[in-house]
Amino acid sequence: MLRQILEDDGYDIRTATDGGTAVTVYGESRPDAVLLDISMPQLDGLAVLYALRRMDPSARVAILSGDSKKSVIREAIQSGAQDFILKPFDVSQVLSTVEDLVAAA
């Protein structure tokens, strides 16, 4: 659903079904913004965030998660995520975050 909404808004989207693939896709396409779920197979979202930071310190990343623990949110932000969006989320919030990330790229 989110992919379709972003495509309808004019964004060119790349997806990955697991953390390892997410790192590979980022390395191949260097997108202007990344929406990253914490809960992914292979590498979780925080491990992917660390990998992206090593690959590209200027990567623009927002985390999507249903995990509202302050320690998880703090770690994501301290590790370089520009935003942390809690699920369930309002689509307009995600669109606004993506717009901000792309504008800052």
N, C-alpha and C positions, 0 to 999 in steps of 0.2 A: 504494500500500500504506500509506504513512504517513498519508495523508489519511483512509483508512478506519479505521485504528487510532485516530487522534485523534477522529474522529467517534464511534466506538464508546465512547470514553472521555468523551463528553459535550461535546466542543468544537464550536463553530460555525466551520466552516472556509471561508475564501476562498482561491482559488488564482489564480496568474498564470503564464502561459507565457513571459513575457519581463520584463525589468527595467522597461521603460516602463509596462507594464500593472500591475506590482507597485506602482509609485509611485501610479498612479491608484487602484487598489483600496484602498491604505492611506488615501489622502485621502478616499475616499468612506465607508469603514467604520470607520476608526480602531480597529483591533483591539487587544486587550489584550496580544498577543504576536505576534511575527513570526519565522518560520523562513525564512531566506534562503540560497539556494544561491549560491556565488560564481560558478559557471559558468552564466550565463544569456545568451540572445541580447539584442540591442539595448543594454541597460545591464547590466554585470556586477553581481554582488552588492555589491561595495564602492561602486560608483557609486550603487546604490539606497540603501545604508546612508547615504551622504552626503546624498542627497536627503531621506530620512526624517528625518535629524537636523535639516536646515534647516526642514522642515515641522513637526516635533514633537520638540523636544529630549528629551522624556521617553519616546519610543518604546522599547519593550522588544524587543530583537532578539537572536536567536541565529543564528550562521552555521553552515551545513552545507557541508562541502567535502572533497574528496578531496586537496586541495593541502595538504601538510603542511609547506611551507616556513615557517620561522620568521618570515620577513619578511611573509608574507601574514597569518599569525596575529596578529603584532604590530600590523600596520596595522588589522586588523579590530577588535581590542580597543581600540587607541588611538582609533579612529574612533567608538567608542561601542557596539560589540557587547557584550552582557553575557556571552556564551558563544561558544565555537568548538568545534563537534563535528566530528570527523574521520570521514569515510566509510572503510570501512564502519563503521556505528555499531550499537550495541545499542539496540533500540527502547525499552527501559526507561530508557536515558540520555536519549533525546529526550523521553519522557514526563515525566521528572523535571525536565528543563530547562524545558519548557513550563509545568509546574506552578509552578516557581519564578518564571518571568517573569510569569505571570498573578497570582500572589500579590503580587508587587511593584508591580503596576499600580495 
